Amino acid sequence: MSIQPAIWENRLLSWAHEALNSPAIDRYFEPEAETLNSAYDYCARITRNNSRTFYLASLLMPKPKRRAVQALYAFCRSTDDLVDETRGMLQADKAFANWRARLSNPHPAAHDPVPLAWADTQAQYGIPRGYAEQLIRGVSRDRSQTRYSSFSELTEYCYGVASTVGLMSMHIVGFVSQDAVPYAVKLGVALQMTNILRDIGEDWQAGRLYLPLDELAAYALSESTIAAGRVDDRWRAFMCLQIDRTRQLYREAEPGIALLEADGRFAIAAAAGLYRAILDDIEAHDYDVFHRRAHISLGGKLSRLPVLWWSTTTNTA
């Protein structure tokens, strides 16, 4: 099973395969079981406190894979936090260098739970180290770039901060062949675009605008529109374009779920389906992403799970 990549995707696929061929972790001193379990519990708390959707999806996996994806989330969250917690390039450079050193330590400290659980996860599931490095570079991009000229350029950012997560998750879940790679790349772009559309107002307040500037201009929109939080027909048309394209990415990524091991398909389908529902909420509130944050209630998430589960039983490779 294969899909014809879009023009922008060829570049992302080359990065994905480059990292896929990088070595997995080769040196790791495993601590006592109690220390390791405590590290995984810490990662579970980070996941639960920061992403209710990701945490809910992780609960749909067998315990070993659940713990591993929660360690993955904690690694990603901790990396992302470095951008917001540091001021100035020099301080940020030192923080990222220190973080890389902690992550590469073959004897992770017992008091450093995220690197410890993440090292164990990488070792258990043979996750290529190149993906983690690509994520760190993608996240650190926020230190120097706050605008994107086109959707093609924006997908590079989406790959770095989200497709890499999907590709690492793919190793934890298990996959039948490398044919799964392009689907994971597209799903990552779809998930990150959903985050971007949901958080436009919040990101603007932080000085960032993750929207294609050429497409804003095509609809006679500018940064002043974002600053004013103005919803008019031009904004609605622009958002329709963004949402329609993101939904198309979800549709194109969906067949890849059948290429995953059976005990992880439901969790991935749930994560994708629940995030995709955020787009419905944006539409339901007239594309106003300036004065409220789109979300799906717990009841809304739970009500969607049976249909998402059924989709994993009928869509198989």
Secondary structure, DSSP 4 states (H G I P E B T S, - for coil): ---PPPHHHHHHHHHHHHHHTS-B--------HHHHHHHHHHHHHHHHHH-HHHHHHHTTS-HHHHHHHHHHHHHHHHHHHHHHH--SHHHHHHHHHHHHHHHH-SS--TT-HHHHHHHHHHHHHT-BHHHHHHHHHHHHGGGT---BSSHHHHHHHHIIIIIHHHHHHHHHH-BSSGGGHHHHHHHHHHHHHHHHHHTHHHHHHTT---SBHHHHHHTT--HHHHHHT---HHHHHHHHHHHHHHHHHHHHHGGGGGGB-HHHHHHHHHHHHHHHHHHHHHHHTTT--SSS-----HHHHHHHHHHHHHHHHH---
